Amino acid sequence: MFDDILKDLLNYAFDNGIGVETVHASINTPCLVFNKKRLIILNLNWHNKNELPFQIAHEISHIINNDDLNLYRSDSCNYTLSFEKNANVMALNILLPIYFKHCNYSINNISPLMKQLSIPNSLQKETKNIAIKYV
């Protein structure tokens, strides 16, 4: 199932004009995003493989949202938090329908889904609200 989810996310990126290059870097090297090139560099050696689907969906969201990632390195904390939150919510809207396509799931308890996909606990409310649309 995990490989199918990754494949579908890569197809989603491709369908939206976003390239994804895979690398085998250090286990602590995160994904990189080049918005202007519409390119994601995905580290397949990331220390927690369960985080990869949400990471990919999150980075796709940054590109689709046309976020100015240069501000990420600046002192614009409020703006950074805003576009990170927007990217997280959009990532859930991309990832959850793909996830549900590959598994049967009951919405009674959202915690197992969040754990399986390594979705941050701070997104519990958003995850449940989006999941309800697809279950």
N, C-alpha and C positions, 0 to 999 in steps of 0.2 A: 504494500500500500504506500509506504513512504516514497519509494522510487516513482510510483505513479503520480503522486502529488507533486514531486519535484519536476517531473516531466511536464505535467499540466501547467505549472507555474512558468516554466521556461517557454512553453508554447504561448502562454498569455503574454509574456514579455515580447516575444517575437511578433505576435499579432498586433501589438501596440508600438511596433517600430523600435523596440529596445533590444540591444544586443547584450548577451551575457557570455563572458569568458570565464572559464574555470581555471583555477590554479591550485597547486598543492603547496601552500605557504606554511609558515609556523602555525601551530594550533591556536595561537593567540592573535593572529592577524585577522581583523574583521573584514567584511565586504567593503569594497570601494565603489563609489558612484561618480560617474562623470556625466553630469546633466547635459552639457552642451553636446557631448558625443552620443548621448542616449545609450550609455554603456554601464553595465554592472560587472565588477570583477568579483567572482564568488570563490571563496576559499573552501575547497572541499575537505581540508584538514581541520576545520574549525573544531574546537574541543568538545562541543556539544552538538552532535548531528541533529538532534531534535529541534534545535533552534533555526536550522537552515530554511525551512519553509516560510516561517514568519519573517526571517531576515530578508529573503528574496522578495516577498510580497511588500515589505516595508520599503525596500530600495526601489522597487518598481513604482510605488506610490510617490516617492520623492520626485522621480522623473516625470510621471504623469501630472503631478501637481506643479511642476516647474519650480520647485523650491530652490532658493538661492542658497546653496550649501556653503558658499563663502562666509555667510553670516554665522554659520555654525562655529567657526573659529574666532568669531568676534565677541564683543561684550554685549551683544543684543540678546540677552537671556530670555526676555519675554517672547520675542519673535521666534527664537530657537525652540522654546517650549511649545509654542503654537504650531509650528510646522511639524514638529515631532509628533505631537498629538494627532494632527490631521493625517500624517503618514501612517500612524498606527491604526487609526479608524479605517482608513481606506484599505490598508493591508488586510484587516479583518474581512472587509467586504470582498476582497479578491480571494483570500485563502479559504474562508469557511465554505463557500459553495463548492469549491474544488474538493475540500476534505469530505464533505457530506456525499459527494458523488462516489466516493470510494469506500464508504463505510455506512453501516446502519447505526443511527445514534438517536437516543432519547434525550430530550432536553431537561429531564428531571434534575440532573446535576451537571453543571457546566465545568466543574473542577477537573474531571478526568480529561476532557477535551483540552483544556488549557494546559494541563500538565504534559499531555502527549505532544502538543505543538509548541511547548515552551512559550506560551503567551504570558506576558507579565501580569501578575495579579492585579496591578493597577487598572487593567483593562477588563476586569470581570463584568462590570455592568454593560459595557459596550459589546463584549463578546456574547453575552446572553441576549441582548436586544437584537443583534445581527443574526445569531444562530436561530432564533425563533422564526425568522423569515423563511428559513430553509428546511426546517424539520417538520 
